[in-house]
Amino acid sequence: MAEANDVYGRVYQNLVDADCDEETTQRCMSLMKDGRYMDMLPVLNRHRRVLLDRVHKGQKEIDCLDYLLYSLKKM
């Protein structure tokens, strides 16, 4: 765990915790070190969309299972 005053360490850990791949993590860290914080936004928003797509896919799979369970109980 990064120290509270270690901004780079906290950002790096947050990227890892958010399941960013190595390329995304390194890109963000490079931008941060260059002081280009706003240029991180599109990179992070892209990863957020990927994560949200995973959530939606998982929800669709759960809905399918729920329907199957419902159908089986009606038999």
C-alpha positions in Angstrom: 0.0 0.0 0.0 1.3 3.5 -0.9 2.0 6.0 1.8 -0.7 8.8 2.1 1.7 11.5 0.9 3.0 9.3 -2.0 0.7 10.7 -4.8 2.4 8.6 -7.5 2.2 5.5 -5.5 -1.5 6.1 -4.7 -2.3 6.7 -8.3 -0.4 3.6 -9.4 -2.2 1.5 -6.8 -5.5 2.9 -7.8 -4.8 2.0 -11.5 -3.9 -1.6 -10.4 -7.0 -1.8 -8.2 -9.1 -0.7 -11.2 -7.7 -3.6 -13.2 -5.9 -1.4 -15.7 -3.6 -3.3 -18.0 0.1 -2.6 -18.0 -0.1 -0.4 -21.1 -2.8 1.8 -19.6 -1.1 2.0 -16.2 2.2 3.0 -17.8 0.6 5.5 -20.1 -1.2 7.2 -17.1 1.9 7.2 -15.0 3.9 8.7 -17.8 1.3 11.4 -18.3 1.2 12.1 -14.6 5.0 12.4 -14.3 4.9 14.9 -17.2 2.2 16.9 -15.4 -0.3 16.2 -18.1 -3.1 15.2 -15.7 -6.0 16.2 -18.0 -4.5 14.0 -20.8 -5.2 11.0 -18.5 -8.9 11.6 -18.6 -9.5 10.0 -22.1 -7.3 7.0 -21.2 -9.2 6.5 -17.9 -12.6 7.1 -19.5 -11.8 4.4 -22.1 -10.9 1.9 -19.4 -14.1 2.9 -17.5 -16.1 2.0 -20.6 -14.4 -1.4 -20.8 -15.3 -2.1 -17.2 -18.9 -1.0 -17.7 -19.2 -3.3 -20.7 -18.0 -6.1 -18.5 -20.7 -5.2 -16.0 -23.4 -5.1 -18.7 -22.2 -8.5 -20.1 -22.3 -10.0 -16.6 -25.8 -8.6 -16.0 -27.1 -10.1 -19.2 -25.6 -13.5 -18.2 -27.3 -13.2 -14.8 -30.6 -12.3 -16.5 -30.3 -15.4 -18.7 -29.7 -17.6 -15.7 -32.6 -16.1 -13.8 -34.9 -16.8 -16.7 -33.7 -20.4 -16.9 -34.2 -20.8 -13.1 -37.6 -19.3 -13.4 -38.5 -21.6 -16.3 -37.3 -24.7 -14.5 -39.3 -23.9 -11.4 -42.5 -23.6 -13.6 -42.0 -27.2 -15.1 
